[in-house]
Amino acid sequence: MTRNRRFARETEDDDVAAKTDGVCPLCERPIPPDARQSDHHLIPKLKGGKGGPTVRLHHICHAAIHAHLTETELARAFSTIDALKGHPDIAHFVKWVAAKDPAFHAPTRGRARGRRRR
């Protein structure tokens, strides 16, 4: 399995990934077929979203979501793309990544899990 495919969870099941016409709904850039991509559960599986709606995102966009928000925050207040875009840290990320090539990927620092809130 290639490195890019290890991170991609491709599926033929229409119930698993919402149709995005090859465009990331978060950053609104095209998702090239050979780019890293992920399916994001709008309601985290740990919070009752197993089998719920998912969206296909660039891997870097998905990593940014989980770097800034905990599973609880995602379930309570950020279970839609519009809500995610309204979060200040995610909005800042989207503005930054919008100028990048659609196949761009870089490591995402930080994790929301285990982080102390101030």
Buried (B, 14 or more C-beta within 10 A) or exposed (E): EEEBEEBBEEEEEEEBBBEBEEBBBBBEBBBEEEBBBBBBBBBBEEBEBEEBBBBBBBBBBBBBBBBBBBBEBBBEEBBBBEEBBEBEBBEEBBEEBEEBEBBEBEEBEEEBEEEEEE
